[in-house]
């Protein structure tokens, strides 16, 4: 993957750790800027529009969850959140406010690099699209533009995060078919489902809200008990 033009904003107040991570990522070909304060990061993310944000949870000025919540309506590139060891609540809330993925600290450098490559690869192409070319998918009143990574419903554009768009594209390209959680984890997150990770379920819930689908009785993104999900369109 060509990373020469890819710029990452690393939001981390442990400057020694941040310097080590920057050195490692720059060795892999990325441009890395460091921001130690959450409140300043929220401003920089919107103004500078980096290709990706690696966001620690505990920050001075503004915590990572608040940063993510504040910038998400105006920032569409991936956000990878770093959470404390074993704090499942923070992981779940982070995904609910718009993070695309999360890693538990202490983070192994090669795992971090793999997650970064995976998220940026998804932005560069379309998840689940072998050709990676521009395509348009239509399912009832939903129109997905793979080149622009945009979604409209009834000609009104819907703002989606990287994960939400990739999830919807994956389902739309298999509209009318049941898609298992296992296949979603393998193709969208690059790993097998451990039976406990709720990130896909949380992304589905967010996607339903943005599509105006009823969370209790969904008619667009339907749950198939014991199997997975199905994009049915509007009944």
Secondary structure, 3 states (H helix, E strand, C coil): CCCCCCEEEEECCCHHHHHHHHHHHHHCCCEEEEECEHHHHHHHHHHHCCCEEEEECCCECCCHHHHHHHHCCCCCCEEEEEECCCCHHHHHHHHHCCCCEEEECCCCHHHHHHHHHHHHHHHHCCCCCCCCCCCEEEECCEEEECCCCEEEECCEEECCCHHHHHHHHHHHCCCCCCEEHHHHHHHHHCCCCCCCCCHHHHHHHHHHHHHCCCCCCCCCEEEECCCEEEECCCC
